[in-house]
């Protein structure tokens, strides 16, 4: 890549991560853990979502899964070749393997998740040779902003005592 092309790619990644951050902020306002995801193909947003496991009573309603479902419905195919998923927090194992099965070309995440991240932090499921597809990964895009949103959300939850419900969710 030329320097101009690299700079344009970085600007695109930052733009779409900012859109994912808006999805995460919407999730936070709804009382959900603030994670947002945006699925993009050829510069066009196919789908965006924020976490909704509490509202939907669905442990699989992570932002990534919801964006993949909506994107698949929009294109009429569960294979999402040539797509990029932007997500504010490094995906968990469930979401990382869903990206592999959907044949997503690239994952861009903001904040790393050293305890449960499955795209290079705790596990590397996006590039596991046992799968027949690998997802290219770039992390750390707008990481400070993504981390701040999560940190502020949990700080507020602890301050008002509402994190007791989240502790039950972790069981």
VENTA-V269787 format. One record per helix or strand of 2 or more residues. SS is the DSSP state (helix for helix, strand for strand). FROM is the first residue (numbers start at 0). TO is the last residue. If there is no record, write none. Layout:
ss = (SS;SS)
from = (FROM;FROM)
to = (TO;TO)
This chain:
ss = (helix;strand;strand;helix;helix;strand;helix;strand;strand;helix;helix)
from = (2;35;43;52;62;82;92;105;135;142;162)
to = (28;40;49;55;74;88;100;110;137;159;168)
